Amino acid sequence: MDKLIYTAGSGAKHILDQQATVANNLANVNTTGFRAQIDAFRAVPVVAEGALPTRTFVVNAETGSDFSTGPLQMTGRDLDVAVKGKGWLAVQMPDGSEAYTRHGALKMNENGLLQSAQGLTVAGEGGPISIPPEVSVAIGGDGTISTIATSTKPGAPTVLGRLKLVNPPEQDLVRGDDGMFRLKNGTPAAADPSVQVAGGALEGSNASPIDSMVTMIALARSFELQMSLMKNAENNAAKATQILSLN
């Protein structure tokens, strides 16, 4: 009886948590470079003084991310870049630390500094990258940024720098509240020259709206099942109390 009540009650609570995760995935199906979140749960016995060995809670076993690649969308915009396959774009956070994203809709601020769509400074292998005015920008497959002057007779392209592209082990990455990924130990990842990008393109979200909707329906039915189990436990307790009172 105890196991039924505790498992069903805590299970229902975590189903609500999982519904929030799926709802977040569904809300980000159109977010560039978004990585879907994954929840996993398991039942564990309650170990405490005076606790019955039949009491079991459902707890979070793992909160991870789906690192599969999203669809490539050609935009033709000079400052759009999509990472092909595995890898990440490195950006500098306001506190000086480094974070990683797949959102490649880059822009320039009023001083020509290359930034992410969120206004964070894009990290280059030699530091931040500044783009002069009146130039056309091209991003090579290896992340090299070059420019050609548009105000004068076009000449040889000028290489400004190279994007810092990294590919740390996925199990070492953790998602922050801002949607950025970081290494668990807090150290910056080393640049990986094997990471390739596509200029004039963006990577779409890897969250599937169909899968998310099906999961939401399944979770709703699972929540109803947990509530039914708790109702059965209540009825069983009432029947047991009635039998004991007759004795």
Accessible surface in RSA format (square Angstrom, percent):
REM  Atomic radii and reference values for relative SASA: ProtOr
REM  Chains: A
REM  Algorithm: Lee & Richards
REM  Probe-radius: 1.40
REM  Slices: 20
REM RES _ NUM      All-atoms   Total-Side   Main-Chain    Non-polar    All polar
REM                ABS   REL    ABS   REL    ABS   REL    ABS   REL    ABS   REL
RES MET A   1   106.20  55.0  62.04  41.1  44.16 105.2  65.34  55.6  40.86  54.1
RES ASP A   2    31.68  22.2  29.75  29.6   1.94   4.6   3.69   8.7  28.00  27.9
RES LYS A   3   120.68  58.9 120.68  74.0   0.00   0.0  63.80  57.4  56.88  60.6
RES LEU A   4    53.24  29.7  47.65  34.1   5.59  14.0  52.05  36.6   1.19   3.2
RES ILE A   5    70.00  39.8  69.01  51.4   1.00   2.4  69.01  49.7   1.00   2.7
RES TYR A   6    61.58  28.8  56.57  32.2   5.01  13.0  34.29  25.8  27.30  33.7
RES THR A   7    40.81  29.0  40.42  41.0   0.39   0.9  40.33  54.2   0.48   0.7
RES ALA A   8     1.17   1.1   0.25   0.4   0.92   2.1   0.81   1.1   0.36   1.0
RES GLY A   9    24.76  30.5   0.00   N/A  24.76  30.5  16.63  45.6   8.13  18.2
RES SER A  10    13.96  11.8   6.87   9.2   7.09  16.3  11.48  24.4   2.48   3.5
RES GLY A  11     7.24   8.9   0.00   N/A   7.24   8.9   6.62  18.2   0.61   1.4
RES ALA A  12     4.89   4.5   4.86   7.5   0.03   0.1   4.89   6.9   0.00   0.0
RES LYS A  13   121.99  59.5 118.32  72.6   3.68   8.8  94.44  85.0  27.55  29.3
RES HIS A  14    22.23  12.1  22.23  15.4   0.00   0.0  11.44  11.8  10.79  12.6
RES ILE A  15    15.94   9.1  15.75  11.7   0.19   0.5  15.82  11.4   0.12   0.3
RES LEU A  16    92.40  51.5  85.08  60.9   7.32  18.4  85.54  60.1   6.86  18.5
RES ASP A  17    58.54  41.0  53.29  53.0   5.26  12.4  19.88  46.8  38.66  38.6
RES GLN A  18    39.86  22.3  39.86  29.1   0.00   0.0   1.36   2.9  38.50  29.2
RES GLN A  19    36.91  20.6  36.10  26.4   0.81   1.9   9.78  20.8  27.14  20.6
RES ALA A  20    64.68  59.5  50.49  77.9  14.19  32.3  58.30  82.1   6.38  16.9
RES THR A  21    21.06  15.0  16.95  17.2   4.11   9.8   6.03   8.1  15.03  22.7
RES VAL A  22    12.02   7.9  12.02  10.9   0.00   0.0  12.02  10.4   0.00   0.0
RES ALA A  23    43.24  39.8  38.13  58.8   5.11  11.6  38.94  54.8   4.29  11.4
RES ASN A  24    58.31  40.2  52.38  50.6   5.93  14.3  20.54  49.4  37.77  36.5
RES ASN A  25    11.31   7.8  11.31  10.9   0.00   0.0   0.68   1.6  10.63  10.3
RES LEU A  26    51.66  28.8  45.70  32.7   5.96  15.0  45.70  32.1   5.96  16.0
RES ALA A  27    83.67  76.9  44.44  68.6  39.23  89.2  56.27  79.2  27.40  72.6
RES ASN A  28    29.09  20.1  29.09  28.1   0.00   0.0   0.01   0.0  29.08  28.1
RES VAL A  29    37.80  24.9  24.77  22.4  13.02  31.4  24.77  21.5  13.02  35.3
RES ASN A  30   142.88  98.5 110.91 107.2  31.98  77.0  38.84  93.5 104.04 100.6
RES THR A  31    51.55  36.7  45.44  46.1   6.11  14.6  37.13  49.9  14.42  21.8
RES THR A  32    27.85  19.8  21.71  22.0   6.14  14.6   1.59   2.1  26.26  39.7
RES GLY A  33     8.55  10.5   0.00   N/A   8.55  10.5   0.51   1.4   8.04  18.0
RES PHE A  34    25.36  12.7  19.29  11.9   6.07  15.8  25.36  15.4   0.00   0.0
RES ARG A  35     5.48   2.3   3.46   1.8   2.02   4.8   0.48   0.7   5.00   3.0
RES ALA A  36    11.46  10.5  11.46  17.7   0.00   0.0  11.46  16.1   0.00   0.0
RES GLN A  37    43.16  24.1  36.38  26.6   6.78  16.1   0.19   0.4  42.97  32.6
RES ILE A  38    88.76  50.5  85.25  63.5   3.51   8.5  88.43  63.7   0.34   0.9
RES ASP A  39    24.62  17.2   9.24   9.2  15.38  36.4   2.33   5.5  22.29  22.2
RES ALA A  40    39.80  36.6  34.55  53.3   5.24  11.9  39.57  55.7   0.22   0.6
RES PHE A  41    56.78  28.4  25.92  16.1  30.86  80.3  26.09  15.8  30.69  87.8
RES ARG A  42   139.74  58.7 130.84  66.7   8.90  21.2  53.22  72.7  86.52  52.4
RES ALA A  43    60.97  56.1  32.86  50.7  28.11  63.9  32.86  46.3  28.11  74.5
RES VAL A  44    35.58  23.4  35.37  32.0   0.21   0.5  35.58  30.9   0.00   0.0
RES PRO A  45    83.65  61.0  75.35  68.7   8.30  30.2  75.35  62.2   8.30  51.6
RES VAL A  46    35.55  23.4  24.15  21.9  11.40  27.5  28.92  25.1   6.63  18.0
RES VAL A  47   138.65  91.2 106.94  96.8  31.71  76.4 110.06  95.6  28.58  77.5
RES ALA A  48    62.84  57.8  38.14  58.9  24.70  56.2  50.46  71.1  12.38  32.8
RES GLU A  49   185.58 106.5 143.73 108.7  41.84  99.6  66.98 129.6 118.60  96.8
RES GLY A  50    74.49  91.9   0.00   N/A  74.49  91.9  43.33 118.9  31.16  69.8
RES ALA A  51    28.84  26.5   6.42   9.9  22.42  51.0   8.78  12.4  20.06  53.2
RES LEU A  52    85.92  47.9  85.77  61.4   0.16   0.4  85.92  60.3   0.00   0.0
RES PRO A  53   118.04  86.0  92.82  84.6  25.22  91.7 101.60  83.9  16.43 102.1
RES THR A  54    68.16  48.5  63.59  64.5   4.57  10.9  64.99  87.3   3.17   4.8
RES ARG A  55    67.47  28.3  67.39  34.4   0.08   0.2   1.16   1.6  66.31  40.2
RES THR A  56    12.21   8.7  12.21  12.4   0.00   0.0   6.11   8.2   6.10   9.2
RES PHE A  57    83.09  41.6  83.09  51.5   0.00   0.0  83.09  50.4   0.00   0.0
RES VAL A  58    20.10  13.2  19.10  17.3   1.00   2.4  19.10  16.6   1.00   2.7
RES VAL A  59    47.86  31.5  47.58  43.1   0.28   0.7  47.86  41.6   0.00   0.0
RES ASN A  60    84.36  58.2  61.91  59.8  22.45  54.1  17.35  41.7  67.01  64.8
RES ALA A  61    48.58  44.7  16.13  24.9  32.45  73.8  18.24  25.7  30.35  80.4
RES GLU A  62   114.50  65.7 105.19  79.6   9.30  22.1  37.68  72.9  76.81  62.7
RES THR A  63    87.06  61.9  54.49  55.2  32.57  77.6  42.48  57.1  44.58  67.4
RES GLY A  64    22.65  27.9   0.00   N/A  22.65  27.9  20.65  56.7   2.00   4.5
RES SER A  65    21.45  18.1   5.83   7.8  15.61  36.0   0.87   1.8  20.58  28.8
RES ASP A  66    44.44  31.1  41.90  41.7   2.53   6.0   6.87  16.2  37.57  37.5
RES PHE A  67    34.98  17.5  26.60  16.5   8.38  21.8  26.72  16.2   8.25  23.6
RES SER A  68    55.64  47.0  46.89  62.6   8.75  20.2  44.90  95.6  10.75  15.1
RES THR A  69    69.84  49.7  49.07  49.7  20.77  49.5  17.50  23.5  52.34  79.1
RES GLY A  70    13.40  16.5   0.00   N/A  13.40  16.5   1.96   5.4  11.44  25.6
RES PRO A  71    80.68  58.8  68.49  62.4  12.18  44.3  79.94  66.0   0.73   4.6
RES LEU A  72    88.19  49.1  57.64  41.2  30.55  76.8  57.64  40.5  30.55  82.2
RES GLN A  73    93.61  52.3  88.67  64.8   4.94  11.8  32.56  69.3  61.05  46.3
RES MET A  74   141.15  73.1 109.28  72.3  31.87  75.9  99.70  84.8  41.45  54.9
RES THR A  75    66.94  47.6  27.74  28.1  39.20  93.4  37.42  50.3  29.51  44.6
RES GLY A  76    63.89  78.8   0.00   N/A  63.89  78.8  37.14 101.9  26.75  59.9
RES ARG A  77   101.16  42.5  92.99  47.4   8.17  19.4  57.19  78.2  43.96  26.6
RES ASP A  78    78.36  54.9  67.54  67.2  10.82  25.6  16.04  37.8  62.32  62.2
RES LEU A  79    16.28   9.1  16.10  11.5   0.18   0.5  16.10  11.3   0.18   0.5
RES ASP A  80     5.05   3.5   5.05   5.0   0.00   0.0   0.00   0.0   5.05   5.0
RES VAL A  81     0.24   0.2   0.00   0.0   0.24   0.6   0.00   0.0   0.24   0.7
RES ALA A  82     0.08   0.1   0.00   0.0   0.08   0.2   0.08   0.1   0.00   0.0
RES VAL A  83     3.71   2.4   0.19   0.2   3.53   8.5   0.19   0.2   3.53   9.6
RES LYS A  84   105.79  51.6  91.62  56.2  14.17  33.7  45.07  40.6  60.72  64.7
RES GLY A  85    38.92  48.0   0.00   N/A  38.92  48.0  29.97  82.2   8.95  20.0
RES LYS A  86   105.46  51.4  95.11  58.4  10.35  24.6  78.55  70.7  26.91  28.7
RES GLY A  87     2.14   2.6   0.00   N/A   2.14   2.6   0.00   0.0   2.14   4.8
RES TRP A  88    10.82   4.3  10.82   5.2   0.00   0.0   6.50   3.5   4.32   7.0
RES LEU A  89     2.23   1.2   2.23   1.6   0.00   0.0   2.23   1.6   0.00   0.0
RES ALA A  90     0.74   0.7   0.00   0.0   0.74   1.7   0.00   0.0   0.74   1.9
RES VAL A  91     1.06   0.7   1.06   1.0   0.00   0.0   1.06   0.9   0.00   0.0
RES GLN A  92    64.52  36.1  60.82  44.5   3.69   8.8  12.95  27.6  51.56  39.1
RES MET A  93    28.22  14.6  22.15  14.7   6.07  14.4  22.24  18.9   5.98   7.9
RES PRO A  94   123.84  90.3  78.97  72.0  44.87 163.1  92.78  76.6  31.07 193.1
RES ASP A  95   120.13  84.1  77.55  77.2  42.57 100.7  51.48 121.2  68.65  68.5
RES GLY A  96    65.88  81.2   0.00   N/A  65.88  81.2  35.37  97.1  30.51  68.3
RES SER A  97    44.63  37.7  32.82  43.8  11.81  27.2  40.55  86.3   4.08   5.7
RES GLU A  98    33.35  19.1  20.70  15.7  12.65  30.1   7.66  14.8  25.69  21.0
RES ALA A  99     0.00   0.0   0.00   0.0   0.00   0.0   0.00   0.0   0.00   0.0
RES TYR A 100     1.89   0.9   1.87   1.1   0.02   0.0   1.36   1.0   0.53   0.6
RES THR A 101    13.67   9.7  10.70  10.9   2.97   7.1   4.19   5.6   9.48  14.3
RES ARG A 102     7.64   3.2   5.09   2.6   2.55   6.1   0.50   0.7   7.14   4.3
RES HIS A 103    30.59  16.7  30.20  21.0   0.38   1.0  12.84  13.2  17.74  20.6
RES GLY A 104     0.18   0.2   0.00   N/A   0.18   0.2   0.00   0.0   0.18   0.4
RES ALA A 105    22.60  20.8  20.07  31.0   2.52   5.7  20.07  28.3   2.52   6.7
RES LEU A 106     1.64   0.9   1.46   1.0   0.18   0.5   1.46   1.0   0.18   0.5
RES LYS A 107    82.11  40.1  81.59  50.1   0.53   1.3  41.01  36.9  41.10  43.8
RES MET A 108    86.13  44.6  60.51  40.0  25.63  61.0  59.74  50.8  26.39  35.0
RES ASN A 109    35.63  24.6  19.91  19.2  15.73  37.9  15.57  37.5  20.06  19.4
RES GLU A 110   158.83  91.2 114.48  86.6  44.35 105.6  67.25 130.1  91.58  74.8
RES ASN A 111   121.42  83.7  91.03  88.0  30.39  73.2  29.39  70.7  92.03  89.0
RES GLY A 112    10.44  12.9   0.00   N/A  10.44  12.9   8.87  24.3   1.57   3.5
RES LEU A 113    41.05  22.9  41.05  29.4   0.00   0.0  41.05  28.8   0.00   0.0
RES LEU A 114     0.00   0.0   0.00   0.0   0.00   0.0   0.00   0.0   0.00   0.0
RES GLN A 115    26.65  14.9  26.65  19.5   0.00   0.0   0.00   0.0  26.65  20.2
RES SER A 116     0.40   0.3   0.40   0.5   0.00   0.0   0.40   0.9   0.00   0.0
RES ALA A 117    41.55  38.2  18.97  29.3  22.57  51.3  21.49  30.3  20.05  53.1
RES GLN A 118    99.26  55.5  63.35  46.3  35.91  85.5  50.24 106.9  49.01  37.2
RES GLY A 119    31.45  38.8   0.00   N/A  31.45  38.8  13.19  36.2  18.26  40.9
RES LEU A 120    25.36  14.1  23.59  16.9   1.77   4.5  25.36  17.8   0.00   0.0
RES THR A 121    25.02  17.8  23.08  23.4   1.94   4.6   3.61   4.8  21.41  32.4
RES VAL A 122     1.37   0.9   1.37   1.2   0.00   0.0   1.37   1.2   0.00   0.0
RES ALA A 123     3.55   3.3   3.35   5.2   0.19   0.4   3.35   4.7   0.19   0.5
RES GLY A 124     8.12  10.0   0.00   N/A   8.12  10.0   0.56   1.5   7.56  16.9
RES GLU A 125    87.37  50.2  50.70  38.4  36.68  87.3  21.98  42.5  65.39  53.4
RES GLY A 126    87.88 108.4   0.00   N/A  87.88 108.4  44.78 122.9  43.10  96.5
RES GLY A 127    22.79  28.1   0.00   N/A  22.79  28.1  17.97  49.3   4.82  10.8
RES PRO A 128    76.38  55.7  53.21  48.5  23.16  84.2  53.21  43.9  23.16 144.0
RES ILE A 129     6.78   3.9   4.21   3.1   2.58   6.2   6.78   4.9   0.00   0.0
RES SER A 130    68.40  57.8  55.53  74.1  12.87  29.6  32.80  69.8  35.60  49.9
RES ILE A 131     6.31   3.6   0.09   0.1   6.22  15.0   0.52   0.4   5.79  15.7
RES PRO A 132    57.82  42.1  48.11  43.9   9.71  35.3  55.44  45.8   2.39  14.8
RES PRO A 133   117.02  85.3  97.85  89.2  19.16  69.7 108.85  89.9   8.17  50.8
RES GLU A 134   116.93  67.1  96.38  72.9  20.55  48.9  40.83  79.0  76.10  62.1
RES VAL A 135    36.54  24.0  13.13  11.9  23.41  56.4  13.13  11.4  23.41  63.5
RES SER A 136    47.60  40.2  41.99  56.0   5.61  12.9  32.52  69.3  15.07  21.1
RES VAL A 137    13.91   9.2   6.79   6.2   7.12  17.2   7.31   6.4   6.60  17.9
RES ALA A 138    58.05  53.4  53.36  82.3   4.69  10.7  57.99  81.7   0.06   0.2
RES ILE A 139    18.36  10.4   0.09   0.1  18.26  44.0   0.42   0.3  17.94  48.7
RES GLY A 140    30.53  37.7   0.00   N/A  30.53  37.7  28.60  78.5   1.93   4.3
RES GLY A 141    36.03  44.4   0.00   N/A  36.03  44.4  20.89  57.3  15.14  33.9
RES ASP A 142    54.19  38.0  52.05  51.8   2.14   5.1  16.89  39.8  37.30  37.2
RES GLY A 143     0.00   0.0   0.00   N/A   0.00   0.0   0.00   0.0   0.00   0.0
RES THR A 144    32.67  23.2  31.78  32.2   0.90   2.1  23.36  31.4   9.31  14.1
RES ILE A 145     0.00   0.0   0.00   0.0   0.00   0.0   0.00   0.0   0.00   0.0
RES SER A 146    22.87  19.3  22.52  30.1   0.35   0.8   5.44  11.6  17.43  24.4
RES THR A 147     6.06   4.3   4.19   4.3   1.86   4.4   0.93   1.2   5.13   7.8
RES ILE A 148    64.96  37.0  63.06  47.0   1.89   4.6  64.96  46.8   0.00   0.0
RES ALA A 149    39.74  36.5  32.21  49.7   7.53  17.1  32.21  45.4   7.53  19.9
RES THR A 150    86.84  61.8  54.12  54.9  32.72  78.0  47.64  64.0  39.20  59.3
RES SER A 151    73.26  61.9  33.12  44.2  40.14  92.5  29.82  63.5  43.43  60.8
RES THR A 152    92.04  65.5  76.64  77.7  15.40  36.7  75.89 101.9  16.15  24.4
RES LYS A 153   186.32  90.9 161.72  99.2  24.60  58.6 109.86  98.9  76.46  81.4
RES PRO A 154    96.76  70.5  79.39  72.4  17.36  63.1  79.55  65.7  17.20 106.9
RES GLY A 155    51.74  63.8   0.00   N/A  51.74  63.8  37.67 103.4  14.07  31.5
RES ALA A 156    91.84  84.4  61.63  95.1  30.21  68.7  67.78  95.4  24.06  63.7
RES PRO A 157    81.30  59.2  64.06  58.4  17.24  62.7  64.06  52.9  17.24 107.1
RES THR A 158    78.21  55.6  74.20  75.2   4.00   9.5  47.91  64.3  30.30  45.8
RES VAL A 159    98.22  64.6  73.05  66.1  25.18  60.7  73.05  63.5  25.18  68.3
RES LEU A 160    55.03  30.6  22.50  16.1  32.53  81.8  26.18  18.4  28.86  77.7
RES GLY A 161    22.56  27.8   0.00   N/A  22.56  27.8  22.50  61.7   0.06   0.1
RES ARG A 162    59.00  24.8  55.69  28.4   3.31   7.9  18.76  25.6  40.25  24.4
RES LEU A 163     0.42   0.2   0.22   0.2   0.20   0.5   0.22   0.2   0.20   0.5
RES LYS A 164    31.50  15.4  30.92  19.0   0.58   1.4  12.42  11.2  19.08  20.3
RES LEU A 165     3.25   1.8   2.51   1.8   0.75   1.9   2.51   1.8   0.75   2.0
RES VAL A 166     0.00   0.0   0.00   0.0   0.00   0.0   0.00   0.0   0.00   0.0
RES ASN A 167    59.26  40.9  38.85  37.5  20.41  49.2   1.01   2.4  58.25  56.3
RES PRO A 168    12.75   9.3   3.43   3.1   9.32  33.9  10.06   8.3   2.69  16.7
RES PRO A 169    70.46  51.3  58.59  53.4  11.87  43.1  70.24  58.0   0.22   1.3
RES GLU A 170    55.64  31.9  50.82  38.4   4.82  11.5  21.75  42.1  33.89  27.7
RES GLN A 171   128.85  72.1 112.81  82.4  16.04  38.2  62.83 133.7  66.02  50.1
RES ASP A 172    56.75  39.8  56.75  56.5   0.00   0.0   9.41  22.1  47.34  47.2
RES LEU A 173    12.83   7.1   0.00   0.0  12.83  32.3   0.00   0.0  12.83  34.5
RES VAL A 174    72.04  47.4  67.95  61.5   4.09   9.9  71.77  62.4   0.27   0.7
RES ARG A 175    51.72  21.7  28.19  14.4  23.53  56.0  22.93  31.3  28.80  17.5
RES GLY A 176    21.69  26.8   0.00   N/A  21.69  26.8  17.96  49.3   3.74   8.4
RES ASP A 177   166.99 117.0 122.72 122.1  44.27 104.7  44.78 105.4 122.21 121.9
RES ASP A 178    79.43  55.6  41.03  40.8  38.39  90.8  49.14 115.7  30.28  30.2
RES GLY A 179    42.07  51.9   0.00   N/A  42.07  51.9  26.10  71.6  15.97  35.8
RES MET A 180     8.57   4.4   8.56   5.7   0.02   0.0   6.62   5.6   1.95   2.6
RES PHE A 181     6.85   3.4   6.85   4.2   0.00   0.0   6.85   4.2   0.00   0.0
RES ARG A 182    61.85  26.0  61.85  31.5   0.00   0.0  37.86  51.7  23.99  14.5
RES LEU A 183    22.40  12.5  17.04  12.2   5.37  13.5  17.04  12.0   5.37  14.4
RES LYS A 184   141.07  68.8 107.59  66.0  33.48  79.7  65.71  59.1  75.37  80.3
RES ASN A 185   113.79  78.5  77.43  74.8  36.36  87.6  44.23 106.5  69.56  67.2
RES GLY A 186    61.09  75.3   0.00   N/A  61.09  75.3  33.88  93.0  27.22  61.0
RES THR A 187    71.21  50.6  65.80  66.7   5.41  12.9  60.09  80.7  11.12  16.8
RES PRO A 188    90.71  66.1  72.33  65.9  18.38  66.8  73.75  60.9  16.96 105.4
RES ALA A 189     9.42   8.7   3.81   5.9   5.61  12.8   8.07  11.4   1.35   3.6
RES ALA A 190    86.73  79.7  64.13  99.0  22.60  51.4  73.01 102.8  13.72  36.3
RES ALA A 191    42.34  38.9  20.72  32.0  21.62  49.2  20.72  29.2  21.62  57.3
RES ASP A 192    37.41  26.2  34.03  33.9   3.38   8.0  11.00  25.9  26.41  26.3
RES PRO A 193    94.47  68.9  84.75  77.3   9.73  35.4  85.12  70.3   9.36  58.2
RES SER A 194    83.68  70.7  57.97  77.4  25.71  59.2  53.54 114.0  30.14  42.2
RES VAL A 195     4.19   2.8   0.95   0.9   3.24   7.8   4.19   3.6   0.00   0.0
RES GLN A 196    72.72  40.7  71.43  52.2   1.29   3.1  33.98  72.3  38.75  29.4
RES VAL A 197     1.28   0.8   0.00   0.0   1.28   3.1   0.00   0.0   1.28   3.5
RES ALA A 198    17.42  16.0  12.57  19.4   4.84  11.0  17.42  24.5   0.00   0.0
RES GLY A 199    32.52  40.1   0.00   N/A  32.52  40.1  10.60  29.1  21.91  49.1
RES GLY A 200    12.46  15.4   0.00   N/A  12.46  15.4  10.00  27.4   2.47   5.5
RES ALA A 201     0.00   0.0   0.00   0.0   0.00   0.0   0.00   0.0   0.00   0.0
RES LEU A 202    22.85  12.7  22.85  16.4   0.00   0.0  22.85  16.1   0.00   0.0
RES GLU A 203     2.88   1.7   2.41   1.8   0.48   1.1   2.24   4.3   0.64   0.5
RES GLY A 204     5.07   6.3   0.00   N/A   5.07   6.3   5.07  13.9   0.00   0.0
RES SER A 205    10.14   8.6   0.00   0.0  10.14  23.4   0.00   0.0  10.14  14.2
RES ASN A 206    23.59  16.3   2.07   2.0  21.52  51.8   7.93  19.1  15.66  15.1
RES ALA A 207     8.07   7.4   0.38   0.6   7.69  17.5   2.66   3.7   5.41  14.3
RES SER A 208    41.72  35.3  32.93  43.9   8.79  20.3  25.63  54.6  16.08  22.5
RES PRO A 209    67.65  49.3  67.31  61.4   0.34   1.2  67.65  55.9   0.00   0.0
RES ILE A 210   129.41  73.6 125.78  93.7   3.63   8.8 129.40  93.2   0.01   0.0
RES ASP A 211    92.46  64.8  90.03  89.6   2.43   5.7  26.95  63.4  65.51  65.3
RES SER A 212     9.95   8.4   6.78   9.1   3.16   7.3   3.10   6.6   6.84   9.6
RES MET A 213    97.31  50.4  97.31  64.4   0.00   0.0  88.10  74.9   9.21  12.2
RES VAL A 214    91.53  60.2  90.90  82.3   0.63   1.5  90.97  79.0   0.56   1.5
RES THR A 215    47.21  33.6  44.37  45.0   2.84   6.8  23.90  32.1  23.31  35.2
RES MET A 216    54.52  28.2  52.03  34.4   2.49   5.9  52.40  44.6   2.12   2.8
RES ILE A 217    90.28  51.4  87.25  65.0   3.03   7.3  90.21  65.0   0.06   0.2
RES ALA A 218    55.44  51.0  46.29  71.4   9.16  20.8  51.02  71.9   4.42  11.7
RES LEU A 219    15.41   8.6  15.29  10.9   0.12   0.3  15.41  10.8   0.00   0.0
RES ALA A 220    42.25  38.8  39.26  60.6   2.99   6.8  41.30  58.2   0.95   2.5
RES ARG A 221   167.97  70.5 161.86  82.5   6.11  14.5  50.40  68.9 117.56  71.2
RES SER A 222    37.50  31.7  32.92  43.9   4.58  10.6  20.83  44.4  16.67  23.4
RES PHE A 223    55.81  27.9  55.81  34.6   0.00   0.0  55.81  33.8   0.00   0.0
RES GLU A 224   116.14  66.7 109.39  82.8   6.74  16.1  40.84  79.0  75.29  61.5
RES LEU A 225   102.05  56.8  97.34  69.6   4.71  11.8 101.50  71.3   0.55   1.5
RES GLN A 226    30.28  16.9  30.28  22.1   0.00   0.0   0.00   0.0  30.28  23.0
RES MET A 227    75.96  39.3  70.30  46.5   5.67  13.5  39.65  33.7  36.31  48.1
RES SER A 228    53.96  45.6  47.06  62.8   6.90  15.9  25.19  53.6  28.78  40.3
RES LEU A 229    56.49  31.5  56.49  40.4   0.00   0.0  56.49  39.7   0.00   0.0
RES MET A 230    68.38  35.4  61.83  40.9   6.55  15.6  61.57  52.3   6.81   9.0
RES LYS A 231   117.00  57.1 113.85  69.9   3.15   7.5  72.19  65.0  44.81  47.7
RES ASN A 232    68.58  47.3  67.58  65.3   0.99   2.4  14.05  33.8  54.52  52.7
RES ALA A 233     1.35   1.2   1.16   1.8   0.19   0.4   1.18   1.7   0.17   0.5
RES GLU A 234   104.85  60.2  96.39  72.9   8.47  20.2  41.97  81.2  62.88  51.3
RES ASN A 235    67.50  46.5  65.78  63.6   1.72   4.1  20.12  48.4  47.38  45.8
RES ASN A 236    73.35  50.6  68.94  66.6   4.41  10.6  11.32  27.2  62.03  60.0
RES ALA A 237    43.68  40.2  39.65  61.2   4.03   9.2  43.01  60.6   0.67   1.8
RES ALA A 238    61.29  56.4  48.10  74.2  13.20  30.0  56.03  78.9   5.27  14.0
RES LYS A 239   131.85  64.3 131.55  80.7   0.30   0.7  80.16  72.2  51.69  55.1
RES ALA A 240    47.29  43.5  42.25  65.2   5.04  11.5  46.66  65.7   0.63   1.7
RES THR A 241    89.80  63.9  88.09  89.3   1.71   4.1  63.64  85.5  26.16  39.5
RES GLN A 242   101.79  56.9  96.76  70.7   5.03  12.0  29.62  63.0  72.18  54.7
RES ILE A 243   104.21  59.3 104.19  77.6   0.02   0.0 104.19  75.0   0.02   0.0
RES LEU A 244   130.22  72.5 117.06  83.7  13.16  33.1 117.29  82.4  12.93  34.8
RES SER A 245    88.70  75.0  48.83  65.2  39.87  91.8  51.16 108.9  37.54  52.6
RES LEU A 246   144.70  80.6 111.56  79.8  33.15  83.3 114.37  80.3  30.33  81.6
RES ASN A 247   147.28 101.6  83.52  80.7  63.76 153.5  44.04 106.0 103.24  99.8
END  Absolute sums over single chains surface
CHAIN  1 A    13488.3      10415.1       3073.3       8171.7       5316.6
END  Absolute sums over all chains
TOTAL         13488.3      10415.1       3073.3       8171.7       5316.6
